[in-house]
């Protein structure tokens, strides 16, 4: 009987501990499952939610294939790397610098001291060398093309831009590039760059091309400055000569015109007087033909009156006198 009771007790202990161990195992399994679930949910949320900034768009790829473009804001994608998002700044102006590099931009901009002669030295159409610095501003107009059709955006842009700039500068002379043709070069380079980018579906829109600084290379700059100074001195002398010309020539022209007018007036006076005398003679001749003696005496008397009125002393002689005594003052 005692053996039977011992066996029953042993069976009870085994059953009790078996149930307890099973419950303890279930208790341990439940928190682990919860933790794993929470971790999985966190991973899904962490890898499935993304944000696109205001000046960007998101290019969504699923297993490397383009699916869609998302606008700025918060979005959801398939997690765990199934979908990947590449933000692309489409509302932003990028700038590429050639021949120089900006170190810090601001009110007092500073530049790097490194030389970029390989990209800045250009050969002009008359076989002279210039050091040219320029900038290109651009923006991304097609985010899909910029991701899939071009491997290195900046390097491609720089290589093509440098090539096009060299070609355009080669069409102008040294002085044209240095002085008068900068705007034409800017426009030509911008148009040709845009045509190349459009032809190869690069997805870039060229906003601005601008020559910043154009100078002769440093080794020949002193000689070039001397030539410029000589040209400036020549221009100064020419301007001074024109100033004197503009002062003297109008004055001389005015005096010449005055003399001409006076001569014309004198000639007109003589002509009018001669015509008047001729007319007077014709009238006298007509009168003379009517009464020759009377007219002759009248003319004689008029002329004598005019002559004698101008004489100071008058001596009247008689043709019958035989000596000079009547002419003497005898007192």
C-alpha positions as CSV (number, residue, x, y, z in Angstrom):
1,X,0.0,0.0,0.0
2,X,2.8,2.4,0.8
3,X,4.4,1.6,-2.5
4,X,1.2,2.5,-4.3
5,X,1.0,5.8,-2.5
6,X,4.6,6.6,-3.4
7,X,4.0,5.9,-7.0
8,X,0.9,8.1,-7.0
9,X,2.9,10.9,-5.5
10,X,5.7,10.6,-8.0
11,X,3.1,10.7,-10.8
12,X,1.6,13.8,-9.4
13,X,4.9,15.6,-9.2
14,X,5.8,14.6,-12.7
15,X,2.5,15.9,-14.0
16,X,2.8,19.2,-12.0
17,X,6.3,20.0,-13.1
18,X,5.4,19.0,-16.6
19,X,2.5,21.5,-16.7
20,X,4.5,24.2,-15.0
21,X,7.4,23.8,-17.4
22,X,5.1,24.0,-20.4
23,X,3.5,27.2,-19.1
24,X,6.8,28.7,-18.4
25,X,7.9,27.9,-22.0
26,X,4.7,29.4,-23.4
27,X,5.4,32.5,-21.3
28,X,8.9,32.8,-22.7
29,X,7.8,32.3,-26.3
30,X,5.1,35.0,-26.2
31,X,7.3,38.0,-25.4
32,X,9.9,36.8,-28.0
33,X,7.2,36.7,-30.7
34,X,6.0,40.2,-29.7
35,X,9.5,41.6,-29.8
36,X,10.1,40.0,-33.2
37,X,6.9,41.4,-34.5
38,X,7.6,44.9,-33.2
39,X,11.1,44.8,-34.8
40,X,9.6,43.6,-38.1
41,X,7.0,46.4,-38.0
42,X,9.7,49.0,-37.2
43,X,11.8,47.8,-40.1
44,X,8.7,48.0,-42.4
45,X,8.0,51.6,-41.2
46,X,11.6,52.7,-41.3
47,X,12.2,51.3,-44.9
48,X,8.8,52.0,-46.2
49,X,8.3,55.7,-45.4
50,X,10.3,58.4,-47.1
51,X,10.2,62.2,-47.5
52,X,10.9,64.3,-50.6
53,X,12.0,67.9,-50.0
54,X,10.3,70.9,-51.6
55,X,12.9,71.4,-54.4
56,X,13.1,67.7,-55.3
57,X,11.2,64.9,-56.9
58,X,11.6,61.2,-56.0
59,X,12.4,58.6,-58.7
60,X,11.1,55.2,-57.4
61,X,12.7,52.0,-58.7
62,X,11.4,48.5,-58.0
63,X,14.1,45.9,-58.3
64,X,16.0,48.5,-60.4
65,X,13.2,49.3,-62.8
66,X,11.6,52.7,-63.0
67,X,8.1,52.8,-61.5
68,X,7.0,56.3,-60.8
69,X,7.9,59.9,-59.8
70,X,6.7,61.3,-56.5
71,X,6.3,64.9,-55.6
72,X,7.5,66.7,-52.5
73,X,6.0,65.4,-49.2
74,X,5.8,62.1,-47.2
75,X,5.2,58.9,-49.2
76,X,5.2,55.1,-48.7
77,X,7.1,52.5,-50.7
78,X,7.6,48.8,-50.5
79,X,10.0,48.1,-47.7
80,X,13.1,46.0,-47.3
81,X,14.8,47.3,-50.5
82,X,12.1,46.1,-52.8
83,X,11.6,49.7,-53.9
84,X,14.3,52.3,-53.8
85,X,13.9,56.1,-54.0
86,X,16.4,58.5,-55.5
87,X,15.7,62.2,-54.7
88,X,16.6,64.5,-57.6
89,X,16.8,68.3,-57.3
90,X,14.7,69.6,-60.2
91,X,13.9,73.1,-58.7
92,X,17.5,74.1,-58.1
93,X,20.1,76.0,-60.1
94,X,23.5,74.2,-60.3
95,X,26.7,76.1,-61.2
96,X,29.8,74.8,-62.9
97,X,33.0,77.0,-62.8
98,X,35.7,76.8,-65.4
99,X,39.2,78.3,-65.0
100,X,38.6,79.1,-61.3
101,X,36.9,77.7,-58.2
102,X,34.9,79.5,-55.5
103,X,36.2,78.7,-52.1
104,X,33.6,80.6,-50.0
105,X,30.7,82.5,-51.5
106,X,29.2,85.6,-49.9
107,X,29.7,89.3,-49.7
108,X,33.5,88.8,-49.8
109,X,33.8,85.8,-52.1
110,X,37.2,84.0,-51.9
111,X,38.6,81.8,-54.6
112,X,41.1,78.9,-54.6
113,X,44.7,79.7,-55.4
114,X,45.0,76.6,-57.5
115,X,45.7,77.1,-61.2
116,X,43.3,75.7,-63.8
117,X,45.3,76.6,-66.9
118,X,44.5,73.4,-68.7
119,X,40.8,74.3,-69.0
120,X,41.2,78.1,-69.2
121,X,43.8,78.5,-71.9
122,X,42.0,79.0,-75.3
123,X,43.3,79.4,-78.8
124,X,41.6,82.3,-80.8
125,X,40.9,82.4,-84.5
126,X,44.0,84.5,-85.2
127,X,46.2,81.9,-83.3
128,X,46.6,83.9,-80.1
129,X,46.2,82.5,-76.6
130,X,43.7,83.8,-74.0
131,X,43.0,82.8,-70.4
132,X,39.2,82.5,-70.1
133,X,37.1,82.0,-67.0
134,X,33.4,81.3,-67.4
135,X,30.5,79.8,-65.5
136,X,27.5,77.6,-66.6
137,X,24.3,77.5,-64.6
138,X,21.9,74.6,-65.3
139,X,19.0,72.7,-63.8
140,X,17.7,69.2,-64.2
141,X,14.6,69.1,-66.4
142,X,14.2,65.3,-66.6
143,X,15.1,63.3,-63.5
144,X,14.7,59.9,-65.1
145,X,17.1,60.8,-68.0
146,X,19.7,62.3,-65.5
147,X,19.7,58.9,-63.6
148,X,19.6,56.4,-66.4
149,X,21.3,58.1,-69.4
150,X,24.4,59.7,-67.8
151,X,26.9,58.2,-65.4
152,X,28.7,61.3,-64.1
153,X,26.7,64.4,-64.6
154,X,29.4,67.0,-63.6
155,X,32.2,65.4,-65.6
156,X,30.1,65.0,-68.7
157,X,28.9,68.6,-68.4
158,X,32.4,69.9,-67.9
159,X,33.9,67.9,-70.8
160,X,31.2,69.0,-73.3
161,X,31.2,72.6,-72.1
162,X,34.9,72.9,-72.4
163,X,34.9,71.5,-75.9
164,X,32.1,73.8,-77.1
165,X,33.7,76.8,-75.6
166,X,37.0,76.1,-77.3
167,X,35.2,75.7,-80.6
168,X,33.3,79.0,-80.2
169,X,36.4,81.0,-79.1
170,X,38.3,79.6,-82.2
171,X,35.8,81.4,-84.4
172,X,36.8,84.9,-83.1
173,X,39.9,87.0,-83.1
174,X,41.9,87.9,-80.0
175,X,40.5,91.4,-79.8
176,X,36.9,90.3,-80.4
177,X,37.0,87.7,-77.6
178,X,38.6,90.3,-75.3
179,X,36.3,93.1,-76.0
180,X,33.2,93.1,-78.3
181,X,32.1,89.5,-78.9
182,X,31.4,88.2,-75.4
183,X,27.7,88.2,-75.6
184,X,27.8,86.4,-79.0
185,X,30.0,83.7,-77.5
186,X,27.8,83.3,-74.5
187,X,24.7,82.8,-76.7
188,X,26.5,80.4,-79.1
189,X,27.8,78.2,-76.4
190,X,24.5,78.0,-74.6
191,X,22.6,77.1,-77.8
192,X,25.1,74.4,-78.8
193,X,25.3,72.9,-75.3
194,X,21.5,72.7,-75.1
195,X,21.3,71.1,-78.6
196,X,23.9,68.4,-77.6
197,X,22.1,67.7,-74.3
198,X,18.7,67.3,-76.0
199,X,20.2,65.1,-78.7
200,X,21.6,62.6,-76.2
201,X,18.6,62.9,-73.7
202,X,20.8,64.0,-70.9
203,X,18.0,65.7,-69.0
204,X,19.8,69.0,-68.4
205,X,18.5,72.5,-69.2
206,X,21.2,75.2,-69.6
207,X,20.1,78.4,-67.9
208,X,23.1,80.7,-68.4
209,X,26.6,80.7,-70.0
210,X,28.7,83.7,-69.0
211,X,32.3,84.7,-69.6
212,X,33.6,86.0,-66.3
213,X,37.2,87.1,-66.9
214,X,39.2,87.2,-70.2
215,X,42.9,88.0,-70.1
216,X,46.1,87.3,-71.9
217,X,48.3,84.6,-70.2
218,X,50.4,85.9,-67.3
219,X,53.8,85.6,-69.1
220,X,52.7,88.1,-71.8
221,X,50.4,90.3,-69.7
222,X,53.0,93.1,-69.2
223,X,53.6,93.4,-72.9
224,X,49.9,93.4,-73.5
225,X,49.4,96.1,-71.0
226,X,52.0,98.3,-72.7
227,X,50.2,97.8,-76.0
228,X,46.9,98.8,-74.4
229,X,48.5,101.9,-72.9
230,X,49.9,102.9,-76.3
231,X,46.4,102.4,-77.8
232,X,44.8,104.4,-75.1
233,X,47.3,107.2,-75.7
234,X,46.7,107.1,-79.4
235,X,42.9,107.3,-78.8
236,X,43.5,110.2,-76.4
237,X,45.5,112.1,-79.1
238,X,42.8,111.3,-81.7
239,X,40.1,112.6,-79.4
240,X,42.0,115.8,-78.7
241,X,42.5,116.3,-82.5
242,X,38.8,115.8,-83.1
243,X,38.0,118.3,-80.3
244,X,40.2,120.9,-81.9
245,X,38.7,120.0,-85.3
246,X,35.2,120.5,-84.0
247,X,36.1,123.9,-82.5
248,X,38.1,125.3,-85.5
249,X,36.4,123.9,-88.5
250,X,32.9,125.2,-87.7
251,X,34.4,128.6,-87.0
252,X,36.3,128.6,-90.3
253,X,33.2,127.4,-92.1
254,X,31.2,130.2,-90.6
255,X,33.8,132.8,-91.6
256,X,34.0,131.4,-95.1
257,X,30.2,131.5,-95.4
258,X,30.3,135.1,-94.3
259,X,32.8,136.0,-96.9
260,X,30.9,134.2,-99.6
261,X,27.7,136.0,-98.6
262,X,29.4,139.4,-98.6
263,X,30.9,138.7,-102.0
264,X,27.5,137.6,-103.3
265,X,26.0,140.8,-101.8
266,X,28.7,142.9,-103.4
267,X,28.3,141.2,-106.8
268,X,24.5,141.7,-106.6
269,X,25.0,145.4,-105.8
270,X,27.3,145.8,-108.7
271,X,25.0,144.0,-111.0
272,X,22.0,146.1,-109.9
273,X,24.0,149.3,-110.2
274,X,25.2,148.3,-113.7
275,X,21.7,147.4,-114.7
276,X,20.5,150.7,-113.3
277,X,23.2,152.6,-115.2
278,X,22.3,150.8,-118.4
279,X,18.7,151.6,-117.9
280,X,19.5,155.2,-117.2
281,X,21.7,155.4,-120.3
282,X,18.9,153.9,-122.4
283,X,16.5,156.6,-121.1
284,X,19.1,159.3,-121.7
285,X,19.7,158.1,-125.1
286,X,16.0,158.2,-125.9
287,X,15.8,161.7,-124.6
288,X,19.0,162.7,-126.4
289,X,17.6,161.5,-129.7
290,X,14.6,163.7,-129.2
291,X,16.5,166.9,-128.4
292,X,20.3,166.5,-128.8
293,X,21.5,170.0,-128.0
294,X,19.3,170.4,-124.9
295,X,20.2,167.0,-123.6
296,X,23.9,167.5,-124.2
297,X,23.9,170.8,-122.3
298,X,21.8,169.4,-119.4
299,X,24.2,166.5,-119.1
300,X,27.2,168.8,-119.2
301,X,25.8,171.1,-116.5
302,X,24.8,168.1,-114.3
303,X,28.3,166.7,-114.5
304,X,30.0,170.0,-113.9
305,X,27.8,170.6,-110.9
306,X,28.8,167.2,-109.5
307,X,32.5,167.8,-110.2
308,X,32.7,171.4,-109.0
309,X,30.8,170.6,-105.8
310,X,33.8,168.4,-104.8
311,X,36.5,170.9,-105.7
312,X,38.0,173.2,-103.1
313,X,39.2,176.2,-105.1
314,X,37.7,177.1,-108.4
315,X,39.5,179.1,-111.2
316,X,37.4,180.3,-114.0
317,X,39.3,181.5,-117.1
318,X,38.3,183.0,-120.3
319,X,39.7,181.6,-123.6
320,X,40.2,185.1,-124.9
321,X,42.7,186.1,-122.2
322,X,46.3,186.5,-123.5
323,X,48.2,186.6,-120.2
324,X,48.2,185.1,-116.7
325,X,47.7,188.4,-114.9
326,X,44.1,188.0,-114.3
327,X,44.9,184.9,-112.4
328,X,47.3,186.7,-110.0
329,X,46.3,188.5,-106.8
330,X,47.6,192.0,-107.4
331,X,47.1,194.3,-104.5
